[in-house]
């Protein structure tokens, strides 16, 4: 080929590359980085895990994310490594209540936290911390001014600690997205515009509702009412704080929530109880699930000791080493009955006297101060999981295709435990029955030998892995849509603007009852008149 031919070929090749790049530029949508503020109140491990995960996923998607973190419980992790963090120190009043809740006076294993009266006694100071910490937030006037000047596209806040929701009119984001780190609890349903459906949708402390039993439905309603009560005081106190500082016309928390662009709920519809929903509610269950990392040598060695391995973890709120001695001994004795099974137990103080004693009682039990839970649950060598039933842990092991035994300790854990039975993945076990070694050993035996649990867990995990749209994808697209367009009035239900009587059609029911009663009275009078007329006519005939 001559020199001119080579040059012509080179020019044609370059032109083709340029044309391809031009066509590609039309196909690729230019990405926009939005400014997002996440209110990540540091008070619960599951809540922090949810909000922190949201923040980091949005950073990975290319957005500028700031996490505002009021510290209520310093020992918990805020779970965000990639967002810019602004901490607000724990107030002295918040510190006092938190220390009380973490003391031996509130040992969660010994306390009947599912008793309605004790729910009230423990729940009220637990939720009152939100208002006490909110005082510290509102004192940061320069910070609030700075946040307003940032002109955020989206503000994401959870309807649990309502201080974040209260800040919306001050910060003035383009869009509010409110969230729930579990299925909606009590006030949340009203604030999201969702019907509670208490005739069949279990309250947090109820594992299931027998829809044909009046007493079961009544128990469910009473449980929900107790949650309304002990979350009420913190909401009233927070509203009072804002109105004292910014005037009596400051919007109500429910009113602010009603104008949210979207609501993100940490629940998986393929697992949870079916209940009424709205178009603006987006379910993002499982967004916290991470790709598994390779286990370190210690845990890898534990998983090859025997053909079956069981992981035991009661979460981060309950300090396992503070569990009553008789309960811990019963657990060890039950475990020792399965010498062909390795048990790994998350135990925060593996150097105490009890930990040293277990080595001689159950050689198949291994205590670990910390465990890589996600990585162990992902390992095919793990046979089952014994858990407290926290929202994050429950969804995590369901996504990994593992059967489980759930031992709920407080709050929404009974409801989460009920999902195991509903999906055929395992059973719920009463924490007060842990002292009964025989009963606990029988539950472990069922967990290990029931092949239906394993098969159902495998099928569910496969189904969740092939959802049309992943929770992560839905989260990113929802936030970006809200950032670009703000709230959509068409998605806001009119129920927010209705009185209680109007929403439940009580005025119509009362009207119909009055009309029916009037009709009965009129019919009775007419019948009496006809009867009297007949009697008089009969007497005249005679």
Beta strands, then each sheet from edge to edge (+ up, - down):
strand 1: 35-39
strand 2: 64-70
strand 3: 84-88
strand 4: 154-158
strand 5: 175-180
strand 6: 262-265
strand 7: 281-283
strand 8: 308-313
strand 9: 341-346
strand 10: 365-368
strand 11: 384-387
strand 12: 403-406
strand 13: 426-428
sheet 1: 3+ 2+ 1+ 4+ 5+ 6+ 7+
sheet 2: 10+ 9+ 8+ 11+ 12+ 13+
end
